[in-house]
Amino acid sequence: MKHCVYFIIALLLSCTSDNNKISPIRSDIVESVYASVTIQPDSLYNIYSAVGGILDYNYVEEGTIVKAGQPVVQIINNTPLLNTKNAKLAYELAKENLEGSAAILDAIEEEIQTAFLKYKNDSINYYRQKNLWEQQIGSKLEYDTKELNYQLSKNQLSLLKNKFNRTKYELNTQLLQAENNYKTSKINTTDFTVKSKLNGKVYALYKNPGELVSIQESLGTIGCKEKFIIEMLVDEVDIVHIKKGQKTLITLDAYGNQIFEAGIDKIYPTKDNRSQTFLVEALFKNPPDVLYPGLSGEGNIIISQKKNVLTIPKEYLIEQNQVLTKEGKVEVKTGLESLDRVEILEGLSENSILLKPGT
């Protein structure tokens, strides 16, 4: 009986020992980078009001399909309406001053015409008196008086012309400013209606009728209704291996173990300092029938793969470049690494016998 017990114990020890001995095998190996996944609609954006006020009415509900230019939210505010009326009055006054029947420029033009007639008359008198004086006819006082009148009327005509040009420029500027103010105020009144910028779906509305609205607060989110993107957070140590077009395998919590194929579409160059990750976007090859914003899961970005190469389990590797054999530690050269296996480039063959470290 004792001999039988000894035999069973020896057999168990032998089995345990054999279980910790392996040989390298040839297999396909895939090296991938892990990333956390969140699903978002393409072109998702927050909607804002260009003016503050009170939310009067939501034209749509969450889940509503909208077209570009379709009203989404209505805001009310009496102040911009009053500003628009005042701006319109100022614009009309500026236009009347420039173009109306009682235009300021018309009055100046009349002054110019009067001044021109006086200048013309003084000019005739001056040159007539000058000719007479050159013939020693008349008095010096009379000649000086005619010359002074001529110079004064000439200067007055020049001043009025300058006044006309200056006033015309100022009136044009005032009209343009009043027109711009009026157009701006009209835009503010039209901005009371917030419209969709694209064809898509309303995913969220954050305000109810009667609530105060400011230009800094988002009123909701709108995005594409059919096209979704896969947002992935990749660790900074792995981002250098990621390239556009790489195949990616996606699993979503909502779909269990089902695997979806995608391709890398965009790599954002800025690192999030809080999470020490980079944002990478991928697109489904064949997306699931039903997707919602915020669905989460995991992704594996395939960065390299080889077929029929010599591999061993990762747990048999010591210090990244050694394995344990009957003869002791042997140095090896490794290649690709998957989740559980590593490629052996040099140092072992299919006939090598490896011992599991720690046994």
Residue pairs with C-beta under 8 A, 6 or more apart in sequence:
17 359
20 355
20 356
20 359
21 353
21 354
21 355
21 356
22 312
22 313
22 316
22 353
22 354
22 356
23 350
23 351
23 352
23 353
23 354
24 310
24 311
24 312
24 344
24 348
24 349
24 350
24 352
24 354
25 310
25 311
25 312
25 350
26 308
26 309
26 310
26 311
26 350
27 308
27 309
27 311
27 341
28 305
28 306
28 307
28 308
28 309
29 305
29 306
29 309
29 311
29 336
29 337
29 338
29 341
29 342
29 343
30 302
30 304
30 305
30 336
30 338
31 302
31 303
31 304
31 305
31 336
31 337
31 338
32 249
32 300
32 301
32 302
32 303
32 338
32 339
33 234
33 235
33 238
33 241
33 242
33 300
33 301
33 303
34 235
34 238
34 298
34 299
34 300
35 232
35 233
35 234
35 280
35 298
35 299
35 300
35 301
36 232
36 233
36 296
36 298
36 299
37 230
37 231
37 232
37 250
37 252
37 296
37 297
37 298
37 299
38 230
38 231
38 232
38 294
38 295
38 296
39 228
39 229
39 230
39 231
39 252
39 291
39 292
39 293
39 294
39 295
39 296
39 297
40 223
40 228
40 229
40 231
40 293
40 294
41 200
41 201
41 203
41 223
41 224
41 225
41 227
41 228
41 229
41 293
42 223
42 224
42 227
42 228
42 229
43 198
43 200
43 223
43 224
43 227
44 203
44 221
44 222
44 223
44 224
44 293
45 197
45 221
45 222
45 223
46 218
46 219
46 220
46 221
47 72
47 73
47 194
47 196
47 218
47 219
47 220
47 221
47 222
48 194
48 215
48 216
48 217
48 218
48 219
49 73
49 75
49 191
49 192
49 194
49 213
49 214
49 215
49 219
50 187
50 188
50 191
50 215
51 75
51 77
51 80
51 188
51 191
51 192
51 215
52 75
52 77
52 212
52 213
52 214
52 215
53 75
53 76
53 77
53 192
53 212
53 213
54 75
54 76
54 77
54 210
54 211
54 212
54 213
55 73
55 74
55 75
55 207
55 208
55 209
55 210
55 211
55 212
55 213
55 219
56 74
56 75
56 76
56 209
57 73
57 74
57 209
58 72
58 73
58 74
58 205
58 207
58 208
58 209
59 70
59 71
59 72
59 73
59 74
60 66
60 70
60 72
60 202
60 205
61 202
61 205
62 202
62 203
62 204
62 205
63 201
63 202
63 203
64 201
64 202
65 200
65 201
65 225
66 72
66 196
66 199
66 200
66 201
66 202
66 222
67 196
67 199
68 196
68 197
68 198
68 199
69 195
69 196
70 195
70 196
71 193
71 194
71 195
72 194
72 195
72 196
72 202
72 219
72 220
72 222
73 193
73 194
73 205
73 207
73 219
73 220
74 192
74 193
74 194
75 191
75 192
75 193
75 194
75 213
76 192
77 192
80 185
80 188
80 189
80 192
81 189
83 185
83 188
84 182
84 185
84 186
84 188
84 189
87 178
87 181
87 182
87 184
87 185
88 182
88 185
90 178
90 181
90 182
91 175
91 178
91 179
91 181
91 182
93 178
94 171
94 174
94 175
94 177
94 178
94 179
95 175
95 178
96 102
96 103
97 103
97 104
97 171
97 174
97 175
98 104
98 105
98 171
98 172
98 174
98 175
104 167
104 171
105 164
105 167
105 168
105 171
108 160
108 163
108 164
108 167
109 164
111 160
112 157
112 160
112 161
112 164
115 153
115 156
115 157
115 160
116 157
118 153
118 156
119 150
119 153
119 154
119 156
119 157
121 153
122 146
122 149
122 150
122 152
122 153
122 154
123 150
123 153
123 154
125 146
125 149
125 150
126 146
126 147
126 149
126 150
128 146
129 138
129 142
129 143
129 146
129 147
130 143
130 146
130 147
132 138
132 143
133 140
133 143
194 219
196 202
196 222
197 222
198 222
198 224
199 224
199 225
200 222
200 223
200 224
200 225
201 222
201 223
201 224
201 225
202 220
202 221
202 222
203 220
203 221
203 222
203 223
203 293
204 220
204 221
205 219
205 220
206 217
206 218
206 219
206 220
207 213
207 217
207 219
207 220
213 219
223 293
228 284
228 287
228 291
229 265
229 281
229 282
229 283
230 248
230 250
230 262
230 281
230 282
230 283
230 284
230 299
231 279
231 280
231 281
232 248
232 279
232 280
232 281
232 282
232 299
232 301
233 272
233 275
233 277
233 278
233 279
233 280
234 242
234 277
234 278
234 279
234 280
234 301
235 276
235 277
236 271
236 276
236 277
236 278
239 267
239 278
239 280
241 303
242 264
242 267
242 278
242 280
242 301
242 303
243 264
243 267
243 303
244 264
244 265
244 266
244 267
245 263
245 264
246 263
246 264
246 301
246 302
246 303
247 261
247 262
247 263
247 301
247 302
248 261
248 262
248 263
248 264
248 282
248 299
248 300
248 301
248 302
249 259
249 260
249 261
249 262
249 299
249 300
249 302
250 259
250 260
250 261
250 262
250 282
250 284
250 297
250 298
250 299
251 257
251 258
251 259
251 260
251 297
251 298
251 299
252 258
252 260
252 288
252 295
252 296
252 297
253 295
253 296
253 297
254 295
254 297
255 288
255 297
258 288
260 284
260 285
260 286
260 287
260 288
261 284
261 285
261 286
262 282
262 283
262 284
262 285
262 299
263 282
263 283
263 285
264 280
264 281
264 282
264 301
265 281
265 282
265 283
266 280
266 281
267 278
267 280
267 281
268 278
268 279
268 280
268 281
269 278
270 278
270 279
271 277
271 278
272 278
272 279
280 301
282 299
304 336
305 336
306 335
306 336
306 343
309 335
309 336
309 343
310 343
310 344
310 345
310 348
310 349
310 350
311 341
311 342
311 343
311 344
312 323
312 341
312 342
312 344
312 348
312 354
313 340
313 341
313 342
314 337
314 340
314 341
314 342
315 356
315 357
316 323
316 324
316 354
316 356
316 357
317 323
317 332
317 334
317 342
318 324
318 329
318 357
320 334
321 331
321 332
321 333
321 334
322 329
322 330
322 331
322 332
323 329
323 330
323 332
323 347
323 348
323 354
324 330
324 354
324 355
324 356
324 357
325 352
325 353
325 354
325 355
326 353
326 355
330 347
330 348
330 352
331 347
332 344
332 345
332 346
332 347
332 348
333 344
333 345
333 346
333 347
334 342
334 343
334 344
334 345
335 342
335 343
335 344
335 345
336 342
336 343
337 343
348 354
